[in-house]
Amino acid sequence: MVFSKSIFKQKTMKKLLFNLFLLVSTLSLVSCSGNDDDVSSGNKNELKVVIDGKEEVFNTIVVNKNAQNPFGTNEVVQLTATINSSTAKVITFLLEKGAVGNNTLGVFTYTDNG
């Protein structure tokens, strides 16, 4: 009987150590994941353009994936950018879904209400 209790304790201890090892391994992998929201690395949500020789930085960007194409041919994505959510200066791009290269940009408009 003493021998069987000893084996039971060893098996239980091995399972406990193995489960602890799995838990620590999992937590260490999760804790090492990158931070995609790190602004200090240069990843900013802004659009810089030069208009009439002056650089403008549009920092509020809205993407409409289901925009209507004024020409009615292909599906488009509409990107609208403003400065601090103000409607004083608005730039809008229509981009063809799935297109790459020179023919991606369909139409763009810039409105200066200020």
N, C-alpha and C positions, 0 to 999 in steps of 0.2 A: 504493500500500500504506500509506503513512504516513497518508494521508487517511482510509482505512477504519479504521485503528486508533484514530484520534482520535475518529471518530464512535462507535465501540464504547465507548471510555472515557467519552464524554459520556452515552451511553445508560445505561451501568452506573452512573455517578455519579448520574444522575437517579433511577434505580430505587432506589439506596441511600438517597438523600435522601428520596424519597417513603416508603420503608419505615420510615426513621427517624422521619419526621413522623407516620406512622400509629401507631408504637409509643409515641411521646411523647404523642400525643393520647389514645390508649387508656388509658395509665397515669394521665394527669391526670384523666380521667373516673372511673376506678376509685378513685383516691385521694380524690376529693371526695365519696364516698358517705357518708351519715349513719350515725351510730352509734346503733342502736336500744336498746342496753343501757346508755345513759347515765342513771345513777341521779340524778346531780346536777340534771337537768332536771325532777325531780319524778315520773318514771315509776318507781313502786315497785310491787312485787308484794305488796300488802298489802290487807287489808280492815278498815276502821275501822267499828265499830258502837258504839252506846250501849245498854248493857244495865243496867237498874235504875239509871239515872242515872250510870253509870260507863262511860267510853270504853275499849273493848277493841280492841287492834290484833292481828289475826290475820295472821301473816307467813309461814305455810306453807300454800300453797293447792294442792290437787290437783283436777284436772278429769277426770271420767270421762265420756267422750262416748258410751259404750255402756251407760249405767246402765239398770236395769229400773224401769219405772214401776209403783208399787204399785197403781195403779188400772187398769193394763193397756190404756189407750186410746191414748195418743200416745207417741212416742219422747221421751225426756228426756235432759238432761245433768245430771250430779250434780257440784256444787261443794262440796268439803269443805275447811274452813279450820281450822287449829290455831295455837296460839302456840308457836313454837320447836319444832314437831313433837311437842309433848307432848299426851297425851290428856286432860289435866286440863280443858280447855275446848275444845269442838268445836262448830262451827256448820256445818250442812249445808243446801244449797239444791237443790231439784229444779226445773230450768228446762225448759220445753217447747222442743224443737228447732224452730227456724224461727219461733217466735212472737215478736212484738214488742208493745210497749204494755202495757196494764194486766193482760193475762191471761198474761204470761210466767212469773211465779213460780207454781209449783204448790204446793209444800210446803217449809217450812223447819223445822229443829229446832235447838235449842241445848241442849247438855249441859254441865253444870258438875260435874265429878267432884272438884273441889278444895275 
